[in-house]
């Protein structure tokens, strides 16, 4: 009896194992890997492959799924994976696989889902042969690889069950195919974004009655939005930003997309107005039309899109007042970005009814007047930018905004011209503020004491004002401050060591590594925008003031400092040797001061230094050579008649260009050589003297 049971168990175990053929296919895949992520330890040749890590079998012991996402795999995908007759799903995403995608895998007779995204696959994607019958593939994700060449066009006629295709973030070229919906009536998701597709949008996409998502941003697509595209009335997500489109947003067709939830046509060169028919898009939540050539007033019908959470119209030519739009009807609105247009008038009171608003940017327009107290109703507001308008009464503005306890970024510069910086020491609030910009206002007064209460402040922008007096010692209470620009003022006194201590404290607490994202980009110049604080470099700009004294020695402790500008002041003394410790420094401008002494030779070890200027000082001695110093122009050293070096017309062999230490060394050598020469013979002595000196100063 025991032997019978043993035989039965053995028989059952043998019948429940995967076949040797399937095991062989899997081992071929394993053999094609240069790094297997530990699979070899699990995939033993003598064991049942249905028990292997990442393998799933059905009741008939056929391999139905191989799931090996993010396992650190390197190497090639074996064509044998396409021979697993029962395979339904193959997921190899998030690895470092290279080579091509085998045609045998693409043409599998059983696979319904194939995901090889986020690898290093390259070459072209092959067309399925016309001789093979239709394939059951439903989901194909080949995104974030290095595929090149033309995109397959006839393959999709063989995939009648195709539902979703993601080929984004590759390097496909040529025209987008139009055959997706010929034989796949359930086709719903198409993502071809971040490639190099050219030509026009295929009108045939309008035949995709089930298409819900169409993304093709960041390509080279040209032409207009085809009328037929609007026949894809199931569309919920349409994104064509960063292309070369033209024309207008057609009023006669846009209303057909009644199911649209997300519309992104930013940076497509569209012109014309926003049509009134947009009010029929009742489900629309996000409207992105930024960086275009659109104009006109905002239509009243925009108020009918009551589901809107985001309106982004920055960098267009929209104009007029905003009173036509009843913002109080947009109770779901969270982000309103009207940056860089030609809007006029005052901020409409209806905006203050948007209680869910978290980000409001009205900067670079022609708004005027004073801020309403009703802005205090926006309890969720974290980002407010009113820069470059014609607002007045900064004292009233700050007293109103201090009740906005959730504000993290407040940018109100280029307003309040020639007013006085509020000095009210009782001003509180702003306890969560991380970015404060009150620049280019020509404000007079001193650095206000209420700034010392902003304990979470990380970025302070007060440049281009008329602030005077010294930099106060309380600056070291701002322990998170790492980006400071108070240039172009009339500040006096010495650079306090407390300022460096504040930045040093921020560096130690890694405040500049804050990973929180701004609701909208912060523009610190026309060329740079930032979405998070951790993208900002550590920065100190005190240029164009009346600061005196020496450069603080402790400045060399700011190991993360990327930019230091102390130009156009009255600083004296030498360039501290400690600056050579700033290994991440990219910009160093000490020009137009009264600095003396040599340029420290160790500065040539600052390998990231790309901008350097010490012109118009009283520096002396040889200019360092090697490293980044070989890339700087002569203008970086102008106005220092005692400097010498190959980059200047003054070679370091001339007496007036030599530092004292070198001159004294030469005198000692001269004296020794003279004694030797005198005791021998004069001619040989002179010759020897010249040889030594020429070698010493070469």
C-alpha positions as CSV (number, residue, x, y, z in Angstrom):
1,X,0.0,0.0,0.0
2,X,2.7,2.5,0.8
3,X,4.5,1.8,-2.4
4,X,1.2,2.4,-4.3
5,X,0.7,5.8,-2.7
6,X,4.3,6.7,-3.4
7,X,3.9,5.8,-7.1
8,X,0.7,7.8,-7.3
9,X,2.3,10.9,-5.8
10,X,5.2,10.5,-8.2
11,X,2.8,10.2,-11.2
12,X,0.8,13.2,-10.2
13,X,4.0,15.3,-9.7
14,X,5.2,14.4,-13.1
15,X,1.9,15.2,-14.8
16,X,1.7,18.6,-13.1
17,X,5.1,19.8,-14.2
18,X,5.6,22.2,-17.1
19,X,6.9,20.6,-20.3
20,X,10.5,20.2,-21.1
21,X,9.9,22.3,-24.2
22,X,8.6,25.3,-22.3
23,X,11.4,24.9,-19.7
24,X,13.9,25.0,-22.6
25,X,12.4,28.2,-24.0
26,X,12.7,29.9,-20.6
27,X,16.2,28.7,-20.1
28,X,17.1,30.1,-23.6
29,X,15.8,33.5,-22.4
30,X,17.9,33.1,-19.2
31,X,21.0,32.3,-21.3
32,X,20.6,35.5,-23.3
33,X,21.0,37.6,-20.2
34,X,24.4,39.0,-19.1
35,X,22.9,39.9,-15.7
36,X,20.0,37.8,-14.5
37,X,19.1,39.6,-11.3
38,X,19.3,36.4,-9.3
39,X,17.0,34.4,-11.6
40,X,19.5,31.6,-12.1
41,X,19.3,30.8,-8.4
42,X,15.5,30.3,-8.8
43,X,15.4,28.8,-12.2
44,X,17.0,25.4,-11.6
45,X,17.1,23.1,-14.6
46,X,15.9,20.1,-12.7
47,X,12.8,21.8,-11.1
48,X,9.3,22.5,-12.3
49,X,9.3,25.8,-14.2
50,X,5.8,26.6,-12.9
51,X,7.5,27.2,-9.5
52,X,10.1,29.5,-10.9
53,X,10.3,33.2,-9.8
54,X,8.2,35.4,-12.0
55,X,6.4,32.5,-13.8
56,X,2.7,31.8,-13.7
57,X,1.1,28.6,-15.2
58,X,-2.5,27.7,-15.8
59,X,-4.3,24.5,-14.7
60,X,-2.9,22.7,-17.7
61,X,0.7,23.6,-16.5
62,X,1.3,25.9,-19.4
63,X,3.3,29.1,-18.9
64,X,0.8,31.9,-19.2
65,X,2.7,34.8,-17.7
66,X,6.3,35.9,-17.3
67,X,6.5,38.9,-15.0
68,X,10.0,40.2,-14.4
69,X,9.6,43.9,-14.1
70,X,12.4,45.9,-12.5
71,X,14.7,43.0,-11.8
72,X,18.0,44.4,-13.0
73,X,18.1,42.3,-16.1
74,X,20.7,43.0,-18.8
75,X,21.2,41.3,-22.2
76,X,18.9,40.4,-25.0
77,X,15.3,39.2,-25.3
78,X,15.4,35.7,-26.7
79,X,13.1,34.9,-29.6
80,X,12.1,31.8,-27.7
81,X,9.7,33.8,-25.6
82,X,7.4,34.0,-28.6
83,X,7.2,30.2,-28.8
84,X,5.4,29.7,-25.4
85,X,2.1,28.6,-26.8
86,X,0.0,29.5,-23.8
87,X,1.7,32.8,-23.0
88,X,-0.8,35.6,-22.3
89,X,1.3,38.3,-20.6
90,X,5.0,39.2,-20.8
91,X,6.3,42.0,-18.6
92,X,10.0,42.9,-18.8
93,X,9.6,46.6,-18.1
94,X,12.1,48.6,-16.0
95,X,15.2,46.7,-16.9
96,X,18.3,47.3,-19.0
97,X,17.6,45.0,-21.9
98,X,19.2,45.9,-25.2
99,X,19.1,44.8,-28.8
100,X,15.9,44.6,-30.8
101,X,12.4,43.3,-30.0
102,X,12.3,39.9,-31.7
103,X,9.6,39.5,-34.4
104,X,8.8,36.1,-32.9
105,X,7.7,37.9,-29.7
106,X,5.6,40.5,-31.5
107,X,3.9,37.8,-33.6
108,X,3.1,35.5,-30.7
109,X,-0.1,33.5,-31.4
110,X,-1.3,33.7,-27.8
111,X,0.0,36.9,-26.2
112,X,-2.5,39.6,-25.3
113,X,-0.2,41.9,-23.3
114,X,3.4,42.8,-24.0
115,X,5.3,45.4,-21.9
116,X,9.0,46.0,-22.5
117,X,8.9,49.7,-21.5
118,X,11.8,51.5,-19.8
119,X,14.6,49.4,-21.3
120,X,17.4,50.0,-23.8
121,X,15.9,48.3,-26.8
122,X,16.9,49.8,-30.1
123,X,16.7,49.3,-33.9
124,X,13.5,49.4,-35.8
125,X,10.2,47.7,-35.0
126,X,9.5,45.1,-37.7
127,X,6.3,44.7,-39.6
128,X,4.3,41.5,-39.1
129,X,4.5,39.4,-42.2
130,X,1.4,39.5,-44.4
131,X,1.2,35.7,-44.4
132,X,0.4,35.3,-40.7
133,X,-3.2,35.4,-39.5
134,X,-4.5,38.0,-37.1
135,X,-2.9,38.1,-33.6
136,X,-4.7,38.5,-30.2
137,X,-2.5,41.3,-28.9
138,X,-4.5,43.8,-26.9
139,X,-1.9,45.9,-25.0
140,X,1.5,46.8,-26.3
141,X,3.9,49.1,-24.3
142,X,7.3,49.7,-25.9
143,X,7.7,53.2,-24.4
144,X,11.0,54.7,-23.1
145,X,13.4,52.8,-25.2
146,X,15.7,53.7,-28.1
147,X,13.6,52.4,-31.1
148,X,14.3,54.2,-34.4
149,X,13.1,54.3,-37.9
150,X,9.7,54.3,-39.4
151,X,6.8,53.2,-37.3
152,X,5.0,50.0,-38.5
153,X,1.9,50.7,-40.6
154,X,0.4,47.4,-41.7
155,X,1.1,45.5,-38.4
156,X,-2.0,47.0,-36.9
157,X,-4.2,45.4,-39.5
158,X,-3.1,42.1,-37.9
159,X,-4.0,43.1,-34.3
160,X,-7.8,43.2,-34.5
161,X,-8.1,43.2,-30.7
162,X,-5.7,46.0,-30.0
163,X,-6.9,48.3,-27.2
164,X,-3.8,50.2,-26.1
165,X,-0.5,51.2,-27.7
166,X,2.2,53.2,-26.0
167,X,5.3,53.9,-28.1
168,X,6.2,57.2,-26.4
169,X,9.7,58.4,-25.6
170,X,11.6,56.7,-28.5
171,X,13.0,58.0,-31.7
172,X,10.5,56.9,-34.3
173,X,10.4,59.0,-37.5
174,X,8.2,59.5,-40.5
175,X,4.5,59.8,-40.6
176,X,2.1,58.5,-38.0
177,X,0.1,55.5,-39.4
178,X,-3.6,55.8,-39.9
179,X,-4.6,52.2,-39.9
180,X,-5.1,51.7,-36.1
181,X,-8.9,51.5,-36.3
182,X,-9.3,49.6,-39.6
183,X,-9.7,46.3,-37.9
184,X,-9.6,47.2,-34.2
185,X,-12.9,48.7,-33.2
186,X,-12.0,48.7,-29.5
187,X,-8.8,50.7,-29.9
188,X,-8.9,53.2,-27.0
189,X,-5.4,54.4,-26.2
190,X,-2.6,55.7,-28.5
191,X,0.5,57.4,-27.1
192,X,3.1,58.4,-29.6
193,X,4.5,61.4,-27.6
194,X,8.2,62.3,-27.4
195,X,9.3,60.9,-30.8
196,X,10.3,62.5,-34.1
197,X,7.1,61.9,-36.1
198,X,6.5,64.4,-38.9
199,X,3.8,65.1,-41.4
200,X,0.2,65.7,-40.6
201,X,-2.2,64.2,-38.0
202,X,-3.8,61.3,-39.9
203,X,-7.5,62.1,-40.4
204,X,-8.2,58.3,-40.2
205,X,-8.0,58.6,-36.4
206,X,-11.5,60.1,-36.6
207,X,-12.7,56.6,-37.4
208,X,-11.6,55.4,-34.0
209,X,-15.0,55.5,-32.4
210,X,-13.6,54.0,-29.1
211,X,-10.5,56.2,-28.9
212,X,-10.3,57.8,-25.5
213,X,-6.6,58.8,-25.3
214,X,-4.5,60.3,-28.0
215,X,-1.1,61.7,-27.1
216,X,1.4,62.9,-29.6
217,X,3.2,65.8,-27.9
218,X,6.8,66.6,-28.5
219,X,7.1,65.6,-32.1
220,X,7.5,67.4,-35.4
221,X,3.9,67.2,-36.6
222,X,2.8,70.0,-38.9
223,X,-0.5,71.2,-40.5
224,X,-3.8,71.9,-38.9
225,X,-6.1,69.9,-36.7
226,X,-8.0,67.8,-39.3
227,X,-11.7,68.1,-39.2
228,X,-12.1,64.4,-39.1
229,X,-10.2,64.1,-35.8
230,X,-13.2,65.7,-34.1
231,X,-15.3,62.7,-35.2
232,X,-13.5,60.7,-32.5
233,X,-16.2,61.7,-30.1
234,X,-15.1,59.3,-27.3
235,X,-11.9,61.3,-26.8
236,X,-11.3,62.1,-23.2
237,X,-7.6,63.0,-23.3
238,X,-6.1,64.9,-26.3
239,X,-2.5,66.2,-26.1
240,X,-0.6,67.5,-29.1
241,X,1.6,70.1,-27.4
242,X,5.1,71.0,-28.6
243,X,4.5,70.5,-32.3
244,X,4.4,72.7,-35.4
245,X,0.7,73.0,-35.9
246,X,-1.0,76.0,-37.3
247,X,-4.5,77.4,-37.7
248,X,-7.2,78.0,-35.1
249,X,-9.3,76.1,-32.6
250,X,-12.2,75.5,-34.9
251,X,-15.5,76.6,-33.3
252,X,-17.5,74.5,-35.7
253,X,-15.8,71.2,-34.5
254,X,-14.5,71.5,-31.0
255,X,-18.0,71.1,-29.5
256,X,-18.1,67.6,-30.9
257,X,-15.6,66.4,-28.2
258,X,-18.2,66.5,-25.5
259,X,-16.4,63.8,-23.5
260,X,-13.1,65.7,-23.4
261,X,-11.6,65.9,-20.0
262,X,-8.0,66.9,-20.8
263,X,-7.0,69.2,-23.7
264,X,-3.4,70.2,-24.2
265,X,-2.5,72.2,-27.3
266,X,0.3,74.3,-25.8
267,X,3.3,75.3,-27.9
268,X,1.7,74.5,-31.2
269,X,1.6,77.9,-32.8
270,X,-2.2,78.1,-32.8
271,X,-3.7,81.5,-33.4
272,X,-7.2,83.0,-33.1
273,X,-9.6,83.2,-30.2
274,X,-10.9,80.6,-27.8
275,X,-14.3,79.8,-29.4
276,X,-17.6,80.2,-27.5
277,X,-18.4,76.6,-28.3
278,X,-15.8,75.5,-25.8
279,X,-18.6,76.1,-23.2
280,X,-20.2,72.9,-24.4
281,X,-17.3,70.8,-23.1
282,X,-19.0,70.2,-19.7
283,X,-16.6,67.5,-18.6
284,X,-13.4,69.5,-19.4
285,X,-11.1,69.6,-16.4
286,X,-7.8,70.8,-17.8
287,X,-7.3,73.4,-20.6
288,X,-3.7,74.0,-21.7
289,X,-3.2,76.5,-24.5
290,X,0.1,78.1,-23.3
291,X,2.9,79.4,-25.5
292,X,0.8,80.0,-28.6
293,X,-0.2,83.1,-30.7
294,X,-3.8,83.2,-29.5
295,X,-5.5,86.5,-28.9
296,X,-8.8,88.2,-28.1
297,X,-10.8,88.3,-24.9
298,X,-11.7,85.2,-22.9
299,X,-15.2,84.1,-23.8
300,X,-18.1,84.3,-21.4
301,X,-18.8,80.7,-22.3
302,X,-15.7,79.6,-20.4
303,X,-17.8,79.9,-17.2
304,X,-19.9,77.0,-18.4
305,X,-17.0,74.6,-18.2
306,X,-17.8,74.1,-14.5
307,X,-15.6,71.0,-14.2
308,X,-12.4,73.0,-14.9
309,X,-9.6,72.5,-12.4
310,X,-6.7,74.0,-14.5
311,X,-6.6,76.9,-17.0
312,X,-3.2,77.5,-18.5
313,X,-3.0,80.3,-21.0
314,X,0.4,81.7,-20.4
315,X,2.5,83.4,-23.1
316,X,-0.2,84.3,-25.6
317,X,-1.7,87.6,-26.8
318,X,-5.0,87.5,-24.9
319,X,-6.3,90.9,-24.0
320,X,-9.1,92.8,-22.3
321,X,-10.5,92.6,-18.9
322,X,-11.5,89.3,-17.2
323,X,-14.9,90.5,-16.1
324,X,-16.6,88.5,-18.8
325,X,-15.7,85.2,-17.2
326,X,-17.7,84.4,-14.1
327,X,-15.1,82.6,-12.1
328,X,-17.5,82.0,-9.2
329,X,-19.1,79.3,-11.4
330,X,-15.7,77.5,-11.6
331,X,-15.9,76.1,-8.0
332,X,-13.4,73.3,-8.9
333,X,-10.7,75.6,-10.2
334,X,-7.3,74.9,-8.6
335,X,-4.8,76.5,-11.1
336,X,-5.2,79.7,-13.1
337,X,-2.2,80.7,-15.1
338,X,-2.5,83.9,-17.2
339,X,1.3,84.7,-17.2
340,X,2.5,87.0,-20.0
341,X,-0.5,88.3,-21.9
342,X,-2.1,91.7,-22.3
343,X,-4.9,91.5,-19.8
344,X,-6.0,94.8,-18.3
345,X,-8.2,96.2,-15.5
346,X,-8.4,95.0,-11.9
347,X,-8.5,91.4,-10.7
348,X,-12.2,90.4,-10.9
349,X,-13.9,89.9,-7.6
350,X,-15.3,86.6,-8.8
351,X,-11.9,85.0,-8.7
352,X,-12.0,85.2,-4.9
353,X,-14.9,82.8,-4.9
354,X,-12.8,80.0,-6.2
355,X,-12.3,78.5,-2.7
356,X,-10.2,75.5,-4.1
357,X,-7.7,77.7,-5.9
358,X,-4.1,76.7,-5.0
359,X,-2.1,78.5,-7.7
360,X,-2.8,81.9,-9.2
361,X,-0.5,83.6,-11.6
362,X,-1.4,86.9,-13.2
363,X,2.2,88.1,-13.7
364,X,3.4,90.1,-16.8
365,X,0.1,91.7,-17.7
366,X,-1.3,95.2,-17.3
367,X,-3.4,94.7,-14.2
368,X,-3.6,97.7,-11.8
369,X,-5.1,98.8,-8.5
370,X,-4.8,97.4,-5.1
371,X,-5.3,93.9,-3.9
372,X,-8.7,93.1,-2.5
373,X,-9.2,91.9,1.1
374,X,-11.3,89.1,-0.4
375,X,-8.2,87.3,-1.5
376,X,-8.1,86.1,2.1
377,X,-11.0,83.8,1.1
378,X,-8.6,81.7,-0.9
379,X,-7.6,79.5,2.1
380,X,-6.0,76.9,-0.1
381,X,-3.7,79.3,-2.0
382,X,-0.1,78.2,-1.9
383,X,1.3,79.9,-5.0
384,X,0.7,83.6,-5.9
385,X,2.5,85.5,-8.6
386,X,1.6,89.1,-9.5
387,X,5.0,90.1,-10.9
388,X,5.3,92.9,-13.5
389,X,1.9,94.6,-13.4
390,X,0.9,98.0,-12.0
391,X,-0.3,97.2,-8.5
392,X,0.0,99.7,-5.8
393,X,0.2,99.9,-2.0
394,X,2.7,97.2,-1.0
395,X,2.0,97.8,2.7
396,X,-1.7,97.0,2.2
397,X,-0.8,94.0,0.0
398,X,1.4,92.4,2.6
399,X,-1.0,93.0,5.4
400,X,-3.7,91.3,3.4
401,X,-1.6,88.4,2.3
402,X,-0.2,87.6,5.7
403,X,-3.5,85.9,6.5
404,X,-2.9,83.4,3.7
405,X,-1.3,80.9,6.0
406,X,-0.7,78.3,3.3
407,X,1.3,80.5,0.9
408,X,4.6,78.8,0.0
409,X,5.6,81.1,-3.0
410,X,4.8,84.8,-3.2
411,X,6.2,86.8,-6.2
412,X,5.1,90.4,-6.3
413,X,8.1,92.2,-7.8
414,X,8.0,94.9,-10.6
415,X,5.0,96.6,-8.9
416,X,4.7,99.2,-6.2
417,X,7.2,101.4,-7.9
418,X,9.1,103.9,-5.7
419,X,7.1,103.0,-2.6
420,X,8.6,102.3,0.8
421,X,9.4,98.8,2.1
422,X,7.0,98.2,5.0
423,X,9.0,98.3,8.3
424,X,6.1,97.2,10.6
425,X,7.8,94.9,13.1
426,X,4.4,93.5,14.2
427,X,3.7,92.0,10.8
428,X,3.4,88.2,11.2
429,X,2.0,85.4,9.1
430,X,3.8,83.9,6.2
431,X,5.1,81.1,8.4
432,X,5.0,78.6,5.5
433,X,6.5,80.9,3.0
434,X,9.5,79.4,1.2
435,X,9.9,81.8,-1.8
436,X,9.6,85.6,-1.5
437,X,10.2,87.9,-4.5
438,X,9.8,91.7,-4.1
439,X,12.3,92.7,-6.7
440,X,12.6,95.5,-9.3
441,X,10.3,97.8,-7.4
442,X,12.7,100.7,-6.5
443,X,11.5,100.4,-2.9
444,X,13.3,102.5,-0.4
445,X,14.0,101.8,3.3
446,X,15.9,99.1,5.1
447,X,15.8,95.3,5.1
448,X,12.7,94.9,7.4
449,X,12.8,93.1,10.7
450,X,9.7,91.1,9.9
451,X,11.7,89.1,7.4
452,X,13.4,87.5,10.4
453,X,10.2,85.8,11.3
454,X,10.0,83.8,8.0
455,X,11.7,80.8,9.5
456,X,11.0,78.5,6.5
457,X,12.2,81.0,3.8
458,X,14.6,79.4,1.4
459,X,14.6,81.9,-1.5
460,X,14.8,85.7,-1.1
461,X,14.6,88.0,-4.1
462,X,15.0,91.7,-3.3
463,X,17.2,92.9,-6.1
464,X,16.9,96.2,-8.0
465,X,15.4,98.2,-5.2
466,X,16.8,101.2,-3.3
467,X,17.2,99.5,0.1
468,X,19.9,101.0,2.3
469,X,21.7,100.4,5.6
470,X,23.7,97.3,6.6
471,X,22.7,93.7,6.1
472,X,21.3,93.0,9.6
473,X,22.8,90.4,11.9
474,X,19.4,88.7,12.4
475,X,19.8,87.3,8.9
476,X,21.3,84.2,10.6
477,X,17.9,83.3,12.1
478,X,16.7,82.3,8.6
479,X,18.1,78.8,8.9
480,X,16.6,77.6,5.6
481,X,17.9,80.4,3.3
482,X,20.1,79.2,0.5
483,X,19.2,81.4,-2.5
484,X,19.7,85.1,-1.9
485,X,19.6,87.9,-4.4
486,X,19.7,91.4,-2.9
487,X,21.8,92.9,-5.7
488,X,21.4,96.4,-7.1
489,X,20.5,98.2,-3.9
490,X,22.4,100.7,-1.7
491,X,23.4,98.4,1.1
492,X,26.4,99.5,3.2
493,X,28.7,98.0,5.8
494,X,30.6,94.8,5.7
495,X,29.3,91.4,4.6
496,X,28.3,89.9,7.9
497,X,29.5,86.4,8.8
498,X,26.0,85.8,10.0
499,X,24.8,85.8,6.4
500,X,27.2,83.0,5.6
501,X,26.2,81.2,8.8
502,X,22.5,81.3,7.6
503,X,23.4,79.7,4.3
504,X,25.7,77.2,6.0
505,X,22.9,76.2,8.3
506,X,20.6,75.7,5.3
507,X,23.2,73.6,3.7
508,X,23.6,71.4,6.8
509,X,19.9,70.9,7.1
510,X,19.7,70.3,3.3
511,X,16.8,72.8,3.0
512,X,17.8,73.3,-0.7
513,X,16.9,69.6,-1.2
514,X,13.2,70.3,-0.6
515,X,11.5,67.9,-3.0
516,X,8.1,69.6,-2.9
517,X,6.9,70.8,-6.3
518,X,5.5,74.3,-7.1
519,X,2.0,74.3,-8.5
520,X,3.4,76.4,-11.3
521,X,7.0,77.0,-12.6
522,X,8.9,79.8,-10.9
523,X,10.7,82.1,-13.4
524,X,13.9,83.5,-11.9
525,X,15.0,84.8,-15.3
526,X,13.7,84.7,-18.8
527,X,15.9,81.7,-19.5
528,X,15.3,79.6,-16.4
529,X,12.2,78.2,-14.8
530,X,12.0,75.8,-11.8
531,X,9.3,73.5,-10.6
532,X,10.8,72.5,-7.3
533,X,13.2,74.0,-4.8
534,X,15.7,71.1,-5.1
535,X,16.3,72.2,-8.7
536,X,17.6,75.6,-7.5
537,X,21.4,76.0,-7.0
538,X,22.8,77.5,-3.8
539,X,23.2,81.2,-4.9
540,X,24.5,84.4,-3.3
541,X,24.3,87.7,-5.2
542,X,25.2,90.9,-3.4
543,X,26.5,92.8,-6.4
544,X,26.0,96.5,-7.1
545,X,25.8,97.8,-3.5
546,X,28.1,99.8,-1.4
547,X,29.5,97.0,0.7
548,X,32.9,97.5,2.3
549,X,35.4,95.4,4.2
550,X,36.8,92.0,3.2
551,X,35.3,88.9,1.8
552,X,34.4,86.7,4.8
553,X,36.8,83.8,5.3
554,X,33.9,81.5,6.3
555,X,32.5,81.8,2.8
556,X,34.7,78.8,1.9
557,X,32.5,76.6,4.1
558,X,29.6,76.8,1.6
559,X,30.5,73.6,-0.1
560,X,27.3,73.6,-2.2
561,X,27.5,77.2,-3.4
562,X,27.1,77.3,-7.2
563,X,27.1,81.1,-7.8
564,X,28.8,83.9,-6.0
565,X,28.5,87.5,-7.2
566,X,30.1,90.3,-5.2
567,X,30.9,92.6,-8.1
568,X,30.5,96.4,-8.1
569,X,31.0,97.0,-4.4
570,X,33.9,98.6,-2.4
571,X,35.4,95.4,-1.0
572,X,39.1,95.3,-0.2
573,X,41.7,92.9,0.9
574,X,42.6,89.7,-0.9
575,X,40.7,86.9,-2.5
576,X,40.4,84.3,0.4
577,X,42.1,81.1,-0.2
578,X,39.0,79.4,1.3
579,X,37.1,80.1,-2.0
580,X,39.1,77.3,-3.5
581,X,37.1,74.9,-1.4
582,X,33.9,75.8,-3.3
583,X,34.2,72.8,-5.6
584,X,30.7,73.2,-7.0
585,X,31.1,76.8,-7.9
586,X,30.0,77.6,-11.5
587,X,29.9,81.5,-11.3
588,X,32.4,83.7,-9.5
589,X,32.3,87.4,-10.1
590,X,34.4,89.7,-7.9
591,X,34.9,92.4,-10.5
592,X,34.8,96.2,-9.8
593,X,36.0,96.2,-6.2
594,X,39.3,97.2,-4.6
595,X,40.7,93.7,-4.1
596,X,44.5,93.3,-3.8
597,X,47.0,90.5,-3.8
598,X,47.3,87.4,-6.1
599,X,44.6,85.2,-7.6
600,X,44.9,82.0,-5.6
601,X,46.4,79.3,-7.8
602,X,44.2,76.7,-6.3
603,X,41.2,78.2,-8.1
604,X,42.2,76.2,-11.1
605,X,40.8,73.2,-9.2
606,X,37.2,74.5,-9.5
607,X,36.4,72.3,-12.5
608,X,32.8,73.5,-12.8
609,X,33.7,77.2,-13.0
610,X,32.3,78.5,-16.3
611,X,32.0,82.2,-15.5
612,X,34.9,84.1,-13.8
613,X,35.4,87.8,-13.6
614,X,37.9,89.7,-11.4
615,X,38.3,92.8,-13.7
616,X,38.8,96.3,-12.4
617,X,40.5,95.5,-9.1
618,X,44.2,95.9,-8.0
619,X,45.2,92.3,-8.2
620,X,48.8,91.3,-9.0
621,X,51.0,88.4,-10.0
622,X,50.5,85.6,-12.5
623,X,47.1,84.4,-13.6
624,X,46.6,80.7,-12.8
625,X,46.8,78.4,-15.8
626,X,45.2,75.0,-16.5
627,X,41.8,73.8,-15.8
628,X,38.9,76.2,-16.4
629,X,41.3,79.2,-16.5
630,X,42.3,78.2,-20.0
631,X,38.7,78.9,-21.1
632,X,38.3,82.5,-19.7
633,X,38.8,85.5,-21.9
634,X,41.1,88.5,-21.4
635,X,38.2,90.7,-20.3
636,X,37.9,88.6,-17.1
637,X,41.1,90.2,-15.9
638,X,41.0,93.7,-17.4
639,X,41.7,96.6,-15.2
640,X,44.4,94.9,-13.1
641,X,47.7,96.3,-14.4
642,X,49.8,94.2,-12.0
643,X,48.4,90.9,-13.3
644,X,50.5,89.0,-15.9
645,X,50.2,85.8,-17.9
646,X,49.9,84.4,-21.4
647,X,46.3,85.6,-21.8
648,X,47.4,89.2,-21.3
649,X,49.9,91.3,-23.2
650,X,52.0,91.4,-20.1
651,X,54.3,88.3,-19.8
652,X,55.3,87.4,-16.3
653,X,59.0,88.0,-17.1
654,X,58.6,91.8,-16.6
655,X,59.6,93.2,-13.2
656,X,56.5,95.2,-12.6
657,X,54.3,92.2,-13.0
658,X,56.0,89.9,-10.5
659,X,54.7,89.4,-7.0
660,X,57.2,90.2,-4.1
661,X,58.0,86.6,-3.3
662,X,59.1,85.9,-6.9
663,X,61.2,89.0,-7.1
664,X,63.0,88.2,-3.8
665,X,63.7,84.7,-5.1
666,X,65.2,86.1,-8.2
667,X,67.5,88.4,-6.2
668,X,68.8,85.5,-4.2
669,X,69.5,83.6,-7.4
670,X,71.1,86.6,-9.0
671,X,73.4,87.1,-6.0
672,X,74.6,83.5,-6.0
673,X,75.2,83.5,-9.7
674,X,77.1,86.7,-9.5
675,X,79.5,85.4,-6.9
676,X,80.2,82.2,-9.0
677,X,80.6,84.3,-12.1
678,X,83.0,86.7,-10.6
679,X,85.3,84.0,-9.3
680,X,85.3,82.3,-12.7
681,X,84.9,84.5,-15.7
682,X,82.3,87.1,-16.5
683,X,81.1,85.9,-19.9
684,X,80.2,82.4,-18.8
685,X,78.6,83.8,-15.6
686,X,76.2,86.1,-17.6
687,X,75.2,83.2,-19.9
688,X,74.5,80.9,-17.0
689,X,72.4,83.7,-15.3
690,X,70.2,84.1,-18.4
691,X,69.7,80.3,-18.8
692,X,68.6,80.0,-15.1
693,X,66.3,83.0,-15.3
694,X,64.6,82.0,-18.6
695,X,64.0,78.5,-17.3
696,X,62.6,79.8,-13.9
697,X,60.1,82.2,-15.5
698,X,59.0,80.1,-18.5
